[in-house]
Amino acid sequence: MITTCDYVILTWIYLMFVPTSSLGMHSVIYSPVEYNTDIRVSVNDTYEHILSFPNTSTSNPYRIHANGIWSPHPAFVVVRQEKLVMSWEVPLLVSTSTYRIPFLNTARTLCFSKFTSTYDRSSSKRGRLEQVSDGNRNFSVSISTSSKDPIEVEIRAEEVVDYFLEKDRYYNVTVSASEPVFYFYDFPESEEHRSTVFIEMNSDDDVCLLASVQDNMCPIRDLNKDIRFEGDYLTFSNKGGLYVSPRNYPNGFFLVFVAMGDNFECNQESSLLPTPRKSRIYPQTRTSIVSFSIRDGITADDYMAATMFVFGLNLGFFIIFIVCVVAVHYIMKCRRRNDGEIDDDDDVVSDTEERSRKLGHDQVDSYLKRKQLTVDDFCINSSRIQKRANNYFWHITNIGIFYGIPVVQLMVTYQRTVNNTGDLDLCYHNFLCAHPLGNVKDFNHIYSNIGYMVFGILCLVVTLFLQRNQKYYPGCGIPRHYGLFYAMGIALILEGLLSACYHICPNQSNYQFDTSFMYVMAVLVMIKLYQNRHPRINASAYATFTILGAAVFLAMLGILTNSTAIMIIFVISYLFLCIFLSFKIYFMGYVIKGIMQEIELLKNKNAVVEALTPIRKGRFILLLVANMCNIAMAVVGIIFYPSYTDFGTYLLAILMINSLLHAVFYISMKLFNKERLCIMAILYILLSVVTWGASAYFFVNSSTMWTVTPAESRKMNRNCIFMDFYDTHDIWHLLSAPALFFTFMMLMHLDDDLAQVPRSDIIAF
């Protein structure tokens, strides 16, 4: 048997005695060559070395290691198999974000596939590949170069053990940018065992890696420059995972790992929202140890159980709640009859039947000078107020139609792009709990939004029932304008639809789809609270949605650019809006006339103190506190932007905090003015607090983060926590829907205690 030393001696003898003036390249052939043996050859532009490896009976493929030295003219390694040729150069140049790095140590695994025909991955019809003979396992390796100076290259061929992957077994593999690896997994032949499998990948270092799942066909795309041309792929550094369905890979699949040239694609610098952050400094090594395992995904029965349980839970609550509302209504009706009250249907009237009144010029002057105002002072021209409230319903319905249709179209296009290109980095899924269904990669996060739609419909049904059946005493109680409640129900439904669309492919470009109607609902809550005591000077739907449109526009600019300038513009505009609304609230809608009165007092030297002293001290103090809180939020936003918060989340936080402040203020003022909370209001307040607290816990424990790179987002991925189907964000969906609904119901019943109190006795705070 010829040894490695013999190869070297024969090579030098050949180079010394064969004339170098001969035209063309001469081949030095070594046959047979031993496996698992280091073979060193010296090549130049005249001589090509061919190593012929003998045929073997093993079913595992072989891995070719080719190590060389630096040279401006690389050595070319060409592996010839029966039906395939594979080649690469030594040193191997790997592209990075700024330049190309030469790697002297290279290794490639030979591909032996029992299928040879190809197919179009964008086609919706996937035919079964044609099976052919495995062929011979012999192959040859040729080494050549264009360098005039001799280049030494070391070649070794070794069998790949554990090449055929098994379920529920952990594997460890070393991978680098020039030494990719791949393995093969074949689904069981029996249909009942061909379930979706889940691949979980982990690494203890911070090297940016790329994993790919490719169909059972040769050649394998396993280098940085071509791995994205086939199959499904994603980047990860510490943690990654994906589900693979036999529907997409009926003949099994190759699992490929390769390290990137640098960490740019996995670091924050490559994000659409680059953020400077202090982080650990890792050694710039391009070798990583990856551990991975394959396990069965959930079965069809598990899908059915998880989906039907949530659907049944929502539907059951829907039915029980309707029954309770109807029962409570008729119990209260019977109780009023027993108390001797007249409660015929003819006595049930609406606010539109109230006689309208107009406010004269002289009345406005006295109106502005009064220290204490009542709800009756703001119930002027009630038919106009009712129409203004109904406008919210029609506006939000039209906005939802014209806003939602492009969103659906865009997100379906995103999903098709992911399916056609295999680029799983386009979508920020929680890959450790992303259950596919058909062409949808993450069905559970879409389905968990069903609660928003169910509770939105429930809000509409309850509002309609109460509007038609609730007892109304003319001239008494808080005016019952139901247009805003209908708008809240529609907003809740649209939030569910758009959130479902967003979760088809969540990423940095479409985050606002998930939050737009959360903005709307937060604003509607504030408007409804203010409308209760100030129906005449409440904001119109036109003004409200115009301001919301401007806010969403700024949010879009902030999300796309991550610009501090946009943030400053927003904060300044927001503070000016707060000041304007403060004047409007203090002067009860007559801003210009109220300011003119104050200016006239300031011109009078004897009335300066009177001008500077607020007439309505309680209202002034509350507005001052509210403005101080908003100024504090603006300052905090500028300080922490963009390092710790993003524009969309910051805007949502401002609106939610203001809604909470309004609710706390309203309830506090009710109690301060010796009004009481009825049992229904207390019940809904408690339910709101409990559900909001629980949902906030799961919202904070997020499993993805769209403001960073896909690889950094995957570090936050978490396993399912409920029925092996839903994760923390799904639970947030399932809990925040009833939380919003209970909030709306709390607003509806908050002033039930005033139903028989004359409006002239109800304080407007």
N, C-alpha and C positions, 0 to 999 in steps of 0.2 A: 504494500500500500504506500502511495506517495505521501510524504509528509509536507508540512508547510515550508520547512527549510528547503526541501527539494524544489518546490515551486519557485522560490526566490532564485535558487542557483540556475534552474532552467531558463528563467526569465533573463538573467544577465548574460548567460551564454548565447541566448537567441539574439539579444540586442548587440552583442559584440561581433558575431560572425555573419549575421544577415546584412547584406549591403544596404546602407541607408539611402542610396541614390535611386532605389527602385521607386517607380511611380505608384501612388495609391497607398492605402493603409494595409498593413499586414496583420493577420490574426494569429494570436498565440492561444491555442486551445488546450484546456486542462480537462480531462475526463477519465474516470469519474472523480467527483469532488466529494469529500466527506462533509456530512452535516455537523453542526455544532463545533466547527473548527475555524479558527481565525486564519484567513488566507490573505497574505499581503502581496500585492502586485505593484509594479512600477510601470506607468504608462506615459507616452508622449504622443505627439501628433502623427507618429509613424506606425505605432504598434497598438493594436486593440487586443485585450485579453478577454477570453471567453471561458467561463467556468460552467461546465455542464454537470448538473446534479442528477443523481440516479433516481429512477422511479421508486416510489414507496407505496406501501399499502395503507398508511395512516389516513384517516378521514380529516384530520386537522390540517389547516394550511401552514405554510412556512413564513417566517419573518426574516427579511433580509436586512442586516445591519451593514451600513457602508460608512466608514470613518475615514476622513482625509485630512489634508493640511490646507492652509490658506494659499490660494493662488489666484492671480487675476483671470486665469483661464481654468474654469472648473472641470472636474472629471464628470463624465456622463455615465450613469448607471442605467442599463437597459435590461429588463427582465422579460424573457420571451417564454410564454406559456403556449399551450396547444391552441388556444383561441383568444389570447389576450396578450398585449404588450404594455408594459408599464415602465416609465422612465422618470428619472430625476437627476439633479446635479449635486455634486459634493465639492465645495460647501454649498448648502442650500440657502438661498437668499429668501428671507421672510420679511414681508412688508409690515411696517409699523405705521403709526399715525404721522411720523415725520420723515423716516428714512427706512432703509432695508438693512436687516441684520444677517450676517453670514453665520450659519450653524455648521460646524465641522462634523458633528455626529448625527447621522441620519438613520432612519429605520422605516421600512414599509412592510406591511403585511400583504401577502399575495391573496388574490381573490379567487376562490373556487366556488362558483355558483352553479346550481343545477338548472338554472333558467337563463335563457339568452335573449329572448324577444323583448322589445321595449314597448312602452305605451306613453300616451300623453297624460301627464299628471293633472292637467286642467280639465280633462274630460270627465263628465259625470258618470260615464259607463266604464267600469274597469273590468276588462276581460281577464281571464285566468292566463297566466304566462305559460308558454310552451316549455315542457320539461324535456331535457335532452340528457345524454350520457354525461357522467362526471368526467370522463376522459382520463388521460394519464396524469399522474401527479409529478412527472418530471418537468424540469424547467432549466433554463440556462441564464447566466448573468454575464453580460458583456460590459467592460469598462474601457472607456476611451476618453480622449481629450484633444483639444486643439493647441495645447501648450507644447512648445518646443522643448522645454525643460522637463525632465522626468518628474512625475507626481506619484507619490505613494498612496495607495488606497487599500484599506483593510476591509475584507468582506467576510461575513459570517451568516450562515443560514441556520435557523433553529426552529423547531416545531413549536407552534403556539398551543399551549395547554389550556384547558378550560375555555376553549373557543366557543363551544356550544353552551349557551347560557341556560341555567335552570332557575326555576322560581324559588323564592324564599331562601336564597343563598347570597351571602355577601361576597363581593369581589373587590380586590384592590389592584390598581393598575397605575404604572408610572407613565406619564405622557408629557411631551414637550412640543414646541412649535415645529420641530423637524422630525419628531418621532411619534406620529399619530398612531392610534390603535383602534381596532374595531373588532366586534364580536357578533355572533349570530344567534338570534332567537327564532324558533319555529313554533307557531301555535299548534296545539294538539289537533290531530285529524278529526276527532269526534266533535260534532257541532256543539254538543252540550257543554263541552269544556273550552270552547273557543271564546272566552270572555275577554273583555278589555283588560290589559295589564298596565300596571303603574311602575314607572322607573324612577327611583329616588337616587339622587346623586349628591355627594358631599365631598368637600375638600377642606383640609385644615389650613392651607395657605391662601394667599390672596392673588394667585395667578389667574388671569382672565382666561377662561376655557370656553370652548364651543362644542356642544354636543349635537349630534345629528342622528336622526332615524331615517334610514334609506331602504328602499325596496330590495328584494332579493334578486339583484341583477349586478353583474360586473360591467364596467369597472366601478370601484368605490371612490367617491369623491371625499378624500380625507386630508387634503392640504388646505391651508388658509385661503389660497387663491381660488379654490373650486368647490369647497364643501357646501357653499350656499346654493349650488346649482342643482341640487337633488334632495328630495325628502324634506322632512321637517327639522328645523334647527333652532337653537337658542343659545344665548351666552349666559354664563354663570361663573361665580368665583368661589363662594363657600357652599352654596346650597342651590339645588335645582331639582326639577321633577317634571314629568309629563306622562300623560296617558296615551297609550297606543292601542288602537282598535283593530281587530282582525278585518273589519270592513274596509279599512284603508290599506292594510298590508296582509292580504289573505294568504300569501305564500311565505310569511315570516319577514323578518327585517334585520338589517345590520344596525348595530349601535356603535357610533363613531365618536371618538374623543380626540380633540387636538387643542393645543394651547395657542393663544394668540401671540403675535409678535411683541406686543406690549399690553399694558392694562388700560389703554385709552378707552376702549369700547365698554369696559366695565366700570370706569371711574366717572365721577360727577362731571368732569370736564367735557365729556361727550354728550351730556344731556342737553335737551332743548332749553332747560333752565339751569345753566351752570351756576353752581354755588360754591364759593370758597369755603372749605371746612378744614378744621384741624383733625388730622387722622394719623394713625400709626404709619410709620415708614417701614416698608417691607423691602428685603433685599430683592434686587431685580434679577431673580432667577426665572428661567422660563420652563422649569421642570416642576410638575405637580403630581401628587399622589391622589388619585380619585378613588373613592369607594362608592360602590353602587350596588343596587339589588333590584330584582324584578319580583313583583307580587301581583296577585290577581286584583283587578278592580272589583267594584261592587257589581252584583248581578242585576238582571232585569227585575227580579222580584224586589231587590233592595231599592231600585229606582221607584218602582210602583209604591212600595210602602212609604218611602220618604215623601214623595209628592202627594199621595192621597192623604197622608196624615196631616200635612200642613193645609191642604185644601179642605179637608173635613173639619179641622180646627177653626179655620176662618168661616166656613159656611155655617158650622154649628153656632159660633158666636153671633153671626149675622141673624140667624133665625131666633135664637134665644133673646137677643137684644130687642128685636122687633116685637116679640111677644111681650117682653117686660115693659116696653114703652107703651104699647096699647093697653096692657093691664093696668099700669100705673095711671094712665089717663082716665080710664073708666072708673077706677077706684076713687080717684079724686073727684070725678064728676058725681058719682053716687054720694060721696061725702058732702059735697056742696048742696045737693038736693036734700039730704037729711038735715042739713043746717038751715034749710028754709030758703036757700038762694034760688033765684030763677036761672035756669041754665038751658034754655031752648036754643035751637040752632039759629033762630032769627036774631038772637042776641049776640052771636059771634060775628063781629065786624072786624074790619081791618083799618089800618092807619089811613088808607087812602080815602076813607069815608069821613075823616075828620075835616072840619071846615078850615080852609086856609086863611092865614092872616098875613098882613104886610107890616113892615116896620118903617115908620116915617122918619124924616130927617131929625126932628126934635127928639124922637124916642131913641135914636142912635146915640146922641150926646149923653142923655141920661143913662143909657145902657152901658156906655163905657165908664161912667163915673161910679157905678154901683160896686160896692165891695163884695157883695154876695149875690151869686146868680143861681137860678134854678133851671131844671131841665125844660120847664115851660117856656123860658126865655129863648130856647134854641129850637122850639118846635114850630117855628113860623114857616108857612108855605109847605105843609107836610106832603102834598102830592108831588112837589118837585124833589123833596128828600127821598120819597119812595122810588121815584124814577131814577134818581142818582144811584141809589143802592142796587137797583136791578141792572144798571149798566155794568156793574162789576161782573155779573154772571155772563152777559153777552160778550163783553170784552175778552174775558179769560177764555171763553169757548172759542172765539175766533182766533185768538193768539195761539191757543193750543193746536188748532187745526193747521194753521200756516207755519207754525214753528215745528210741529211734530213731523209733518210729512217729509221735509228735507232731512230731518234727523234719522228717520227710519231708512230712507234711501241711502244716506251716507254710511250708516252702520252696516247695512247689508253689503254694501260695496267693500267695506273694511273686511268683513268676514270672508267674502269671496277672494279678496287679495291674500289673506292669510292662508286659505285653503289652496290657492293656486301657486303661491310662492313658497309656502312652508316656513315663512319667517315668523316664528312665535315671539320674537322680540317686539312686534308691532303692538301686542296687547299685554297689558299689565295684569295678568291673571294670577290668582293664588294657585300655582301649579300643584301644590301639595293637596289641594282640595278643589279641583276643577273637573267636574264630571262631564264628559262630552255626551252629546246626543245628536246623532246624525252629523251634519256639517258644523254644528255649534260646538265650540271647544269648551265652553264653561256654562253648562245648562243650569246648574244649581243657583248661581248668582243671578241669572235671569229670572228663574222661576220664583225665587224668594221674594220678588217684588209683588207677588200676587196680593199680599196683604194691603198694599196701598190702594189697589183697585177695588178690592172687596170693601174696605172701610170707607173709601170715597163714595161708592154707591150707597153704602149704608147711611152716610151723612146726608146724601140727597134724599133718600127715602124718609129718614127721620125728620128732616127739615120740612118736606112736603106734608107729612102727617101732622106735625105741630102747627104749621101754618093754617091748615084747614080745620083743625080741631081744638086748638088751644084757646082757652077762655080769654077774652079781651074786654077790659073795662075802659070805655071811652074817657079820654082825658086823664087816665091814670097810668102809672107805671112807665117803664122805659119803652120808648117806641119800638115796636117789633118789626124791623126791616130785615126781611129774610134774604135779600139779594146777595149780601156778603156771605151768608152761610152756604148758599148754592155755589157761589164762587169758590169757597173753601173746599167743597166736595169735588168740584171739577178739578181744582188744583191738585188735590190728593190723588185723583185718578191719573192725571197727566204726569205727576211725579213718578208714579209706578211705571207708566208706559215708557217715559224717557229714561228712567233709571235702568229699566230692562234693556232698552236700546244701548245705553252707555256700556252696560256690562257684556254686550256682545263682543266688544273689543275696547276695553278701557285703556286710555293712554293720555298723554299730555295734551293732545290737540282737542279732545272732546269732553274734557272734564266738566265743562259748564253745562252739558246736557244733563248731568246728574244732579246739579244744584240749582238750576234756573228757577224751578217751581218751588224749591225750598225757600228761595228768596221771596217769591210771591206769597207763600203761605205766612212767612214771618211778618211781612208787611201787612197782609190782610188781618192778622191778629191785632196788630197795633191800631189799625184803622177802626176795627170793630170796637175795641175798647174805648177809643176816643169818641166813636159815633154814639155809644150808649148815652153819654151825657151832653154831647154837642152835635146833634144830628144835622143842624143847619150849616155849620161851618166845617163839616167834615170834608176831606179831600175827595175830589171827583175821580172817577175811573180814568178819565183822560189824563189828568195830571199825574196820578199814581203810576200808571203804566208807562208814561213818558219818562218819568224819573227812573223807574225800574229798567227801562230800555237803555237809558244812558249808563246806568250802573253795570248792566250786563255787557255793554260795549266796552266800558273801561276794564271790566273783568277779562274780556277776551284779549284786549291789548296787554294787560298785565300777565296773563297766562302765556301768551305767545312770545312776549319779549322779556319778561322778568325784569322790567326796567324800573329802577328806583324813581326816575322822573315821572312815570305813569302813576306810581304810588303816591308821590307828592301831590300831583295834580288831583288825584282822587281825594286825598285827605283834605286838601284846601277846599275843594268843591263840597265835600261832605260837611265840613265845619260851617261853611257859609249856609248850606241848607239847614243845618241845625239852628243857626241863629235866626234865619228867616222864619222857620216853623215856630220858634220860640216867640217871636213877635206876633205871629198869627194867632197862636194859642192865647197869649196874654191879652191881646186886644180883641179876641173873639172874632177874628176874621176881618176886622176893620183896621188894617195895619196903617194905612196912610192917614186916616182920620185920627187914629189914636196917637200917632207920632206928632201930627200937627198940633193936637191938644197939648202934648208935653212941651213942644217948642214954644207955644204961646205962653205957657206958664213960666218957662225959662226966661222969656223976654221981660216978664214982670219981676222986678227985683224983689218984691215982697213974696213972691210965690216960688222962689228957687228951691227952698226946702220941700215944699209941697210937690214940686215936679220931680225931685229926686227920691221922694218917698213913695214906694209902690202902694197903689190903692189896694190891690189884692195881694197882700203879703204872702199868704199861703201858696197861691199859684206861682208867685215870683220865686219863692224859695225852692219849690219843687222843680221849676224850670232851670234854676241856677244849678241845682244838684245834678239834674239830668245832663246839662251841658258840660259840667265838670267831668262826669263819667265818660261822655263821648270824647272830650278832649284827651282824657287819660288813655282811652282806647286808641285814639289816633296816634298819640306819642308812642305807645307800646308797639303799634303796628309798624311805624317807621323804624324804630330801634331794632326790632326782630326781623324785619324784612330785608333781604330774602333768605337770610341764613336759617331761620327757624319756622318760617311760615310762608305760604304762597298766597297770591292775591285772591284766588277764588275762595279758599278756606277763610281768609281774613274777612272778606266781605260777608260771608255767611255767618261768621262769629259775631260781627257787629250787629247784624239784623236779629240774630237769635238772642243775643244779650239784651238788646233794646226791647224785644218782645217780652222777655222775662222781667225786665225792670218795669215795663208798663203793667204787666199782670200783678206783680207784687205791689206796686204803687196803688193800683185800682182796688185790690182787696184790702190793703191797709187803710185806704181812705174810706172805704165802706164801713169798716169797723170803727174808725175814728169818728165818723158821723153817726154812730150808733145804729147803723143798719146791720141787719143780721144775714148770715148765710144759711140758706135752706139746706135740707138734707141732701137733695140731689146735687147741689153745687159742691157741698163738702165731699160727697162721694166721688165726683168727677175730679176734684182737685187732688184727692188722695190717689186715685187711679193714675192721673197724669204724672204726679211726682214719682210714683213707683215705676211706671213704665219708662219715663224719661231717664230716671236714674239708672235703671238696668240697661237700657239701650245705649246710654252714654258710655257705660263701662265697656261694652263690646265695640263701640265706635272708636274709642281711644286705643283699644288693643287691635289695631289694624294689622292686616296680613299682607298689604301691598302699599306702595307709595309711588304715585305717578310723577312726582317732582324729581325723581332721581332716574338713573339708568335702569333698564330692565334687570341687569345682573344685581344691582344693589337692591332693587325691589324684591328680588327672589330671596334675599337674605332674611326678609321678614315673613316669608311664606310659612304657613302653619297648617297642621293637619286638621281634618274635620273634627268637630267637637260634639256634633249632635246627629245621631242616627247614621254616622259615618258618611254623611251627605252634605251637611251644612257647616260652614265655618263661622268665625266671629262676625264677619261682615254680613253674612246671611242672617244671623241672629239680630244684628242691628236693623236690617230690613224688617224682619218679622215683629220686632218690638217697637220700632219707631212709628210704624203705621198705626197701631192702636194708641200710641202716645199722642200723635197728632189728632186722632179722632176724639179722644177723651178731652183734649184741650179745646176742640171746637164745641163739644157738648158742655164743657164747663162755661164757655162764653155764652152759650145759649140759655143756661139756667142760672147764671151768676146773679141776676137781678129779679128772680122770681118772687123774692120777698116783698118787692115793691109793686106787685101787680095791681093792688087796690089802693095804693097811695097816690093822691093827686100830684101831678107833675110840678105844681107850684110849691110843693113841700119837699121835693127831691133836689138835693144840692148838686150843682154841676161843679165837679172838682177836676 
